[in-house]
Each structure stands twice: as C-alpha cells, then as structure tokens.
C-alpha cells in the first residue's frame, strides 16, 4: 500500500463537524484573540483573503486537517499568502452569511484559553441581552450588528459602545446563561425569550430609547394633593424617588419607557422631563 497516494484523517480522528472539505473556497475571518496566537502574523493571510482548502503531508499521510488544541488546524492554499494552517473557527465559506457557521463550535474565552461552546446565539438589533463572564453580567441593548462588530448600549443607555462580534457573542452567551441561572425563576417570560435566541431563533425586540434614564418631576393631584408624601411608595414603582419639600413635587429617576405609565396615573401630573 502506497501511503503517500492516499488521504488520511490525521491520527485516525475525523475533523469537527462542519469543517470544510478539500476544494472548498473559504475566506479568512479570524477572531481578534486568534490573531494574537498566530506566529509570524505578517506572513499570514489578511482578514478577508480567500483561499481553497487543500491537503498537506502529515504524519500518517496527506490531510486537510490536523487534530490539536483549540480545534486543530485547517490547511488552506491562500490566494496571496500561500499554503498554511489556520483554526477552522477562523474561516467561513465564500459567500456565506455570518449566521452560516462552518465550524459548529463558538470558542469561549476561559481561564484555560479558547474552548468550544456547544451552541451559539442569535444577535439581532434592538434586543435585550446580558453580557459578561462575571457572576453579575451587565444588561445591554444591541442597537446594531454586522459581520465584524456588535454595537450596544448599557446603563444609563445614552452612549453607544462597540465590540468585536465574535468576542461579543461569547460574552453575551456567558452573560445570558449566568442571568438565567441566577434570576430565571423570577422571570419565566424573559427566560423563554432568551432560550429562543440561544437556539438561533428570532426573539422579541425593544425600543432602545425606552431604557434611557430621565428625571421626571411630578405633582400630586386629586385627593392626596394636600398630603403628597402619602404617595411615596406609589412613586417608587417607577424608579428612584426624591421629594422637593419647597415645591411639593416628586423627582423620579426612571426610564423613558415608564413615562406613558406615569402619565396614566391619576394621582400624578408631570411637570417636567429632563
């Protein structure tokens, strides 16, 4: 048997499900953290460079994939950089959308380095998520998303921030799962929505401006007008409360989305919104 004329899967192991086959045209779309791990980055393909999956001589015969940590190496003959191996997670099929994953696993940033997560998440505009690897992830609203970046807002929801999409996806997956674990029993409707997103399905959307913090001054009217402080707890339904003794008005720090509810309250009349 002539081993050199046959193509083998290195070390008798098949590549991860979804790894592109020989002859597939792919484009280099690396994680930011991946670039820090590649040696001689100046010799590597640039982001967006295309190539064709190919085979190279390996122990045991020729193969297009080498088993190893972090998902192993996929060998590609790049149009400009030549033939070299890259992590399968760092390529996608030419013409594929960002949702069409070639590599099944999303790589998580953990204390052990890059490790695969078993499922992804749908990232969509105008949607609530939780983000972060801590035990108390922060609440965010995604306002825009493309192949490279996720744009989002967090408290007090006035300024937009941006993060690399793949790193952001990882942090959002961890944040959402942590939030479900810590608070899910109290909010079953939110859990149902997050489970849809974690399954890659369309979730509920929100108006980002509803979460912006505003200061609302209200005057008590009706039968409690002579004793406005009696409605302190009712005012607290909408947010943090202060009381101006001189003007006899409540100063409520709340979200813009609460304003319609305050307007409907027959005990309050809005004086100003800042």
C-alpha positions in Angstrom: 0.0 0.0 0.0 1.4 3.4 -1.0 0.5 5.7 1.9 1.7 8.8 0.0 -1.0 8.4 -2.6 -3.9 8.3 -0.1 -5.5 11.0 2.0 -5.9 10.2 5.7 -7.5 11.9 8.6 -4.6 12.6 10.8 -4.2 10.4 13.9 -7.3 8.4 12.9 -9.6 11.2 14.0 -12.2 13.0 11.9 -12.3 16.8 11.8 -15.1 18.5 13.9 -18.5 18.5 12.2 -18.8 21.4 9.8 -15.1 21.7 9.0 -14.9 22.5 5.2 -13.7 19.7 2.8 -10.9 19.8 0.3 -11.6 22.1 -2.6 -14.0 24.4 -0.6 -13.4 28.1 -1.2 -13.1 29.9 2.1 -12.4 33.4 3.4 -10.2 34.3 6.4 -12.4 35.8 9.1 -10.4 35.4 12.4 -11.3 36.1 16.0 -9.3 39.0 17.4 -7.8 36.8 20.1 -6.8 34.2 17.4 -4.5 36.8 15.7 -2.6 37.1 18.9 -1.8 33.4 18.9 -0.6 33.0 15.3 3.2 33.3 14.9 4.7 35.5 12.2 1.4 37.4 11.7 3.0 39.3 8.8 3.1 36.1 6.8 -0.5 35.2 7.5 -3.4 36.0 5.2 -5.1 39.3 5.8 -8.7 39.4 7.0 -11.0 38.9 4.0 -8.4 37.0 1.9 -9.8 34.0 0.1 -8.3 30.5 -0.5 -9.0 26.9 -1.2 -8.9 24.1 1.4 -6.1 21.7 0.4 -4.1 18.8 1.7 -0.5 18.8 3.0 1.8 15.9 4.1 1.3 15.0 7.7 2.2 12.0 9.9 0.1 9.1 8.6 -0.5 10.6 5.1 -1.9 13.7 3.5 -4.8 15.5 5.1 -6.5 18.9 5.1 -6.9 18.9 8.9 -4.6 18.3 11.8 -6.0 17.4 15.2 -4.9 19.7 18.0 -5.9 22.0 20.8 -8.3 24.9 20.1 -10.0 23.0 17.2 -6.8 21.9 15.4 -5.6 23.3 12.1 -7.3 23.5 8.7 -4.9 23.8 5.7 -5.7 26.3 3.1 -3.9 27.5 -0.1 -4.4 31.2 0.3 -4.6 33.3 -2.9 -1.8 35.6 -1.7 -0.2 34.2 1.4 0.4 30.6 0.2 -0.5 27.4 1.9 -0.7 27.4 5.7 -2.9 26.1 8.5 -5.4 28.2 10.5 -8.0 27.4 13.1 -11.3 26.1 11.5 -13.2 28.7 13.5 -11.4 31.5 11.7 -12.7 30.7 8.2 -16.1 30.8 6.6 -17.3 29.7 3.2 -17.1 32.3 0.5 -20.4 34.0 0.1 -21.7 32.6 3.5 -23.6 34.9 5.8 -22.3 35.4 9.3 -25.0 33.0 10.6 -23.9 30.2 8.3 -21.2 28.8 10.6 -18.6 26.4 9.0 -17.3 25.4 12.4 -20.0 24.2 14.7 -18.5 25.4 18.0 -18.2 29.0 19.1 -15.0 29.4 21.0 -15.3 30.7 24.6 -12.6 32.7 26.3 -12.0 30.9 29.6 -9.3 30.5 32.2 -8.0 27.6 30.1 -7.8 29.7 26.9 -10.1 29.2 23.9 -12.7 26.4 24.4 -15.7 25.5 22.3 -19.3 26.2 23.4 -21.9 23.8 22.3 -24.4 26.3 20.9 -24.5 29.8 19.5 -26.9 32.7 19.9 -28.8 34.9 17.6 -27.6 38.5 17.8 -30.3 40.9 16.5 -30.9 44.7 16.5 -32.9 46.3 19.2 -32.8 43.4 21.6 -32.0 42.9 25.2 -29.2 40.7 26.4 -26.9 40.2 29.3 -23.1 40.4 28.7 -20.1 39.4 30.7 -18.2 36.5 32.2 -18.7 37.6 35.8 -21.4 36.3 38.2 -23.3 39.6 37.7 -23.4 40.3 33.9 -24.5 43.7 32.7 -27.7 44.4 30.9 -27.3 45.7 27.3 -29.4 46.6 24.4 -27.9 45.7 21.0 -28.6 48.6 18.6 -26.7 47.3 15.5 -24.8 44.3 14.3 -22.8 43.3 11.3 -20.1 40.7 10.4 -17.4 42.5 12.3 -19.0 44.4 15.3 -21.8 44.5 17.8 -22.9 48.0 18.8 -24.7 48.2 22.1 -25.7 50.4 25.0 -25.6 49.8 28.7 -26.7 51.8 31.8 -27.5 54.7 31.6 -28.2 53.8 27.9 -27.0 57.1 26.4 -23.8 56.3 24.7 -23.2 53.5 22.1 -20.3 51.1 22.5 -18.8 48.6 20.1 -17.1 45.2 20.4 -15.7 42.6 18.0 -18.6 40.4 17.0 -17.1 37.1 17.9 -15.8 38.2 21.3 -19.1 39.9 21.9 -21.1 36.8 21.1 -19.0 34.8 23.5 -19.5 37.3 26.3 -23.3 37.5 25.6 -23.7 33.7 25.7 -22.0 33.6 29.0 -23.9 36.6 30.4 -27.3 35.3 29.3 -26.7 31.8 30.7 -25.5 33.3 34.0 -28.5 35.6 34.3 -30.9 32.6 33.6 -29.2 30.6 36.3 -29.3 33.4 38.9 -32.7 35.1 38.1 -34.6 32.9 35.6 -37.1 31.5 38.1 -38.4 35.1 38.8 -38.8 36.0 35.1 -40.1 33.0 33.1 -41.2 35.1 30.1 -37.7 36.6 29.8 -36.2 33.1 30.0 -38.4 31.9 27.2 -37.2 34.7 25.0 -33.5 34.1 25.8 -33.9 30.4 25.1 -35.2 31.3 21.6 -32.2 33.5 21.0 -29.8 30.8 22.3 -31.4 28.4 19.9 -30.7 30.8 17.0 -34.4 31.8 16.6 -35.9 35.3 16.4 -36.6 36.9 19.7 -38.5 39.9 20.9 -37.3 43.4 20.1 -37.4 46.6 22.1 -37.1 50.4 21.6 -33.6 51.3 22.9 -34.7 54.8 23.8 -37.2 53.3 26.4 -34.2 52.4 28.6 -32.6 55.8 28.6 -32.6 57.3 32.1 -34.6 60.5 32.6 -35.5 62.7 35.6 -39.3 63.2 35.8 -40.8 65.8 38.2 -44.4 65.1 39.1 -47.0 66.9 41.2 -49.6 65.1 43.3 -53.1 65.9 42.3 -56.6 64.7 43.5 -57.5 63.7 47.0 -53.8 63.3 48.1 -52.8 66.8 46.9 -52.7 68.1 50.5 -50.5 65.2 51.7 -48.3 64.3 48.7 -45.8 62.3 50.7 -48.5 59.6 51.3 -47.9 58.5 47.7 -44.2 58.0 48.2 -44.4 54.2 47.7 -46.5 54.6 44.6 -43.9 57.0 43.1 -41.3 54.4 43.9 -43.0 52.0 41.4 -41.3 54.0 38.6 -37.8 54.3 40.0 -35.6 56.2 42.5 -37.6 58.9 44.3 -36.8 62.2 45.9 -39.2 64.8 47.3 -38.8 68.6 46.9 -40.3 70.0 50.1 -40.3 73.5 48.8 -42.3 72.8 45.6 -44.1 69.7 46.9 -43.2 67.6 43.9 -41.6 64.2 43.5 -38.4 63.9 41.5 -38.3 60.4 39.9 -35.3 58.9 38.2 -36.7 56.4 35.8 -36.5 55.0 32.3 -38.1 56.9 29.3 -40.3 53.8 28.7 -42.0 54.4 32.1 -43.3 57.9 31.1 -46.5 56.6 29.5 -47.4 54.7 32.7 -46.7 57.8 34.8 -49.0 59.8 32.5 -51.8 57.3 33.1 -51.5 57.6 36.8 -54.5 59.7 38.0 -52.6 60.8 41.2 -49.7 62.4 39.3 -49.2 65.3 36.8 -45.9 65.5 35.0 -44.3 69.0 35.4 -41.0 68.4 33.5 -38.9 65.7 31.9 -35.1 66.0 31.7 
